[in-house]
Amino acid sequence: MPFVLPDELQQKQLALREFMDAEIVPIAEEKDRKGPLSYSENIELFKKLVPLGYIRAFNPKDVGGLDTTYLERAVMAEELGRAWGALVVTLDTHAGVIEMIARFGTKEHKKKWAEPGTRGEIIGSDMVSEPSGGSDQTQFKTTAILNGDHYIVNGTKMWVTNAVQADVGILTAVTDPEAYAADPRKGVISLIVDRKESPWKVRDIPFVGCRSGNTGYVEFENLKVPKENLLHNADEGYKHQLLARTWFRINIAAMGVGGMQACLEESIAYAKKRVAFGKPIAGFQLVQELISDMAMDTDILRLLVYRASCLLDKGIRSDIEQAMSKVFCGEAAVRVSHKAIQVFGARGLTTDEGYKLERFYRDSIMGGIGEGTTQILKLLIGRRLTGIQAFI
Ligand SMILES: Cc1cc2nc3c(=O)[nH]c(=O)nc-3n(C[C@H](O)[C@H](O)[C@H](O)COP(=O)(O)OP(=O)(O)OC[C@H]3O[C@@H](n4cnc5c(N)ncnc54)[C@H](O)[C@@H]3O)c2cc1C
């Protein structure tokens, strides 16, 4: 595992940082404050980022992707996260959905969704969680029952990133309620739902953070989905979902590294210019303690993320390492953004003079919930270490 990134990746990281500082950082603050971006604003940003490798990094070459390493993807998420965390959530959720279609879909699926998705021309969403089941995936109520050449879908999905605007979604649903009741790893399929052929009902759920993103409460009432849109059959659905989760977790942690890095940089710059009692506050030992703590948390998370990514690149089992990076992120990102606000004093709590710490603080709270809560992931780690299941 590299403690220093390979030269080529370091150069790429520098180039990304320069681009973000020039093109994304200046617009993030104002746009995020206004709430969910419009469909065309999202597509415009996708198109801006695709030439740098975003979205394409996730996808295999046959659909126009770059198939880059997980380490490189992590560095990319870190740099975008340093600029605008909400955009990482929107963009990488889309990229992950398109990746699943590109890797597991048929030739027709790839042509119809993975190719335009890789070019950033459409928006994707991943429809898994339900009002009755977030952590507890034995409680899915959404069903997709085959009827002739269509599945008939009924149910509700909740907290679905991008669903308000998405052109395409991957929907996880129970197709064999009996098999699912006997074993929740069975009887579940994934369907590709295309908004044009199967329009779903959706409203936005406002969140405390990631305000420029949109989050759907999605309702399906006798929605017809063509049977050829089956992505994962009842034996594969659960397995493939788990596979996707592994990377999504590291990705959120990588975005956290970027947010923490931004908090650290902002705090150092502010502490050097803010004067109290006749000298810059950076000269006070207790302010330096805040800054040192932030730097250590950021570095620890970065190392956890790089380790988990490198293990994935080598094909080595790394569920514990993935979970550790996400758990640490969920707690450390809140700690670091809170400390940054402390360095700024009252200016950390407001956007009035253009400071942005409050955004990083609001966004950081999301990290302990999406893609497996901190508690659930600690239980996964505990189960591997002790061999004892403590979920129920
Ligand atoms: C920013 C964000 C983006 C998201 N994007 C998507 C998306 O695109 N698609 C999608 O399908 N979903 C998405 N989600 C939903 C997310 O996956 C769920 O919120 C998550 O799985 C937790 O489910 P829940 O919110 O229902 O909480 P619950 O499962 O109800 O948990 C509530 C609390 O109970 C704890 N808990 C539950 N069970 C146990 C247990 N056995 N032992 C100990 N503690 C337990 C949890 O840790 C938590 O603290 C997103 C969520 C967020 C915050």
The ligand as a Tripos MOL2 file, in Angstrom:
@<TRIPOS>MOLECULE
LIG
   53    58     1     0     0
SMALL
NO_CHARGES

@<TRIPOS>ATOM
      1 C1        -27.3220   10.9840    2.4110 C.3       1 LIG1
      2 C2        -28.0920    9.7180    2.2750 C.ar      1 LIG1
      3 C3        -28.2330    9.1510    1.0260 C.ar      1 LIG1
      4 C4        -28.9630    7.9810    0.8740 C.ar      1 LIG1
      5 N1        -29.1210    7.4830   -0.3900 N.ar      1 LIG1
      6 C5        -29.8480    6.3710   -0.5720 C.ar      1 LIG1
      7 C6        -30.0770    5.8640   -1.8980 C.ar      1 LIG1
      8 O1        -29.6150    6.4190   -2.8840 O.2       1 LIG1
      9 N2        -30.8300    4.7620   -2.0450 N.ar      1 LIG1
     10 C7        -31.3730    4.1150   -0.9790 C.ar      1 LIG1
     11 O2        -32.0400    3.1080   -1.1980 O.2       1 LIG1
     12 N3        -31.1940    4.5760    0.2850 N.ar      1 LIG1
     13 C8        -30.4500    5.6770    0.5200 C.ar      1 LIG1
     14 N4        -30.2630    6.1750    1.8000 N.ar      1 LIG1
     15 C9        -30.8950    5.4990    2.9230 C.3       1 LIG1
     16 C10       -29.9170    4.7580    3.8300 C.3       1 LIG1
     17 O3        -29.4200    3.6180    3.1980 O.3       1 LIG1
     18 C11       -30.6680    4.4610    5.1390 C.3       1 LIG1
     19 O4        -30.9440    5.6940    5.7530 O.3       1 LIG1
     20 C12       -29.8320    3.5960    6.0630 C.3       1 LIG1
     21 O5        -29.7490    2.2820    5.5760 O.3       1 LIG1
     22 C13       -30.4350    3.5590    7.4800 C.3       1 LIG1
     23 O6        -31.7850    3.2340    7.4450 O.3       1 LIG1
     24 P1        -32.8500    4.1350    8.2280 P.3       1 LIG1
     25 O7        -32.5890    5.5420    7.9150 O.co2     1 LIG1
     26 O8        -34.1710    3.5570    7.9530 O.co2     1 LIG1
     27 O9        -32.4960    3.9400    9.7820 O.3       1 LIG1
     28 P2        -32.8870    2.7090   10.6910 P.3       1 LIG1
     29 O10       -32.5080    1.4440   10.0230 O.co2     1 LIG1
     30 O11       -34.2820    2.8530   11.1400 O.co2     1 LIG1
     31 O12       -31.9350    2.9380   11.9420 O.3       1 LIG1
     32 C14       -32.2080    3.8800   12.9690 C.3       1 LIG1
     33 C15       -31.1590    3.7330   14.0530 C.3       1 LIG1
     34 O13       -31.2020    2.3950   14.6160 O.3       1 LIG1
     35 C16       -29.9240    1.7990   14.5290 C.3       1 LIG1
     36 N5        -30.0860    0.3590   14.3110 N.ar      1 LIG1
     37 C17       -30.9260   -0.2730   13.4230 C.ar      1 LIG1
     38 N6        -30.7810   -1.5990   13.5350 N.ar      1 LIG1
     39 C18       -29.8330   -1.8230   14.4960 C.ar      1 LIG1
     40 C19       -29.2430   -2.9910   15.0640 C.ar      1 LIG1
     41 N7        -29.5500   -4.2160   14.6400 N.pl3     1 LIG1
     42 N8        -28.3330   -2.8270   16.0380 N.ar      1 LIG1
     43 C20       -27.9720   -1.5770   16.4470 C.ar      1 LIG1
     44 N9        -28.4790   -0.4400   15.9660 N.ar      1 LIG1
     45 C21       -29.4030   -0.5610   14.9940 C.ar      1 LIG1
     46 C22       -29.2590    2.4670   13.3300 C.3       1 LIG1
     47 O14       -27.8450    2.3520   13.3920 O.3       1 LIG1
     48 C23       -29.7330    3.9050   13.5120 C.3       1 LIG1
     49 O15       -28.9290    4.5290   14.4640 O.3       1 LIG1
     50 C24       -29.5400    7.3440    1.9980 C.ar      1 LIG1
     51 C25       -29.3860    7.9260    3.2620 C.ar      1 LIG1
     52 C26       -28.6780    9.0940    3.4090 C.ar      1 LIG1
     53 C27       -28.5450    9.7000    4.7740 C.3       1 LIG1
@<TRIPOS>BOND
     1     1     2 1
     2     2     3 ar
     3     2    52 ar
     4     3     4 ar
     5     4     5 ar
     6     4    50 ar
     7     5     6 ar
     8     6     7 ar
     9     6    13 1
    10     7     8 2
    11     7     9 ar
    12     9    10 ar
    13    10    11 2
    14    10    12 ar
    15    12    13 ar
    16    13    14 ar
    17    14    15 1
    18    14    50 ar
    19    15    16 1
    20    16    17 1
    21    16    18 1
    22    18    19 1
    23    18    20 1
    24    20    21 1
    25    20    22 1
    26    22    23 1
    27    23    24 1
    28    24    25 2
    29    24    26 1
    30    24    27 1
    31    27    28 1
    32    28    29 2
    33    28    30 1
    34    28    31 1
    35    31    32 1
    36    32    33 1
    37    33    34 1
    38    33    48 1
    39    34    35 1
    40    35    36 1
    41    35    46 1
    42    36    37 ar
    43    36    45 ar
    44    37    38 ar
    45    38    39 ar
    46    39    40 ar
    47    39    45 ar
    48    40    41 1
    49    40    42 ar
    50    42    43 ar
    51    43    44 ar
    52    44    45 ar
    53    46    47 1
    54    46    48 1
    55    48    49 1
    56    50    51 ar
    57    51    52 ar
    58    52    53 1
@<TRIPOS>SUBSTRUCTURE
     1 LIG1         1 GROUP 0 **** ****
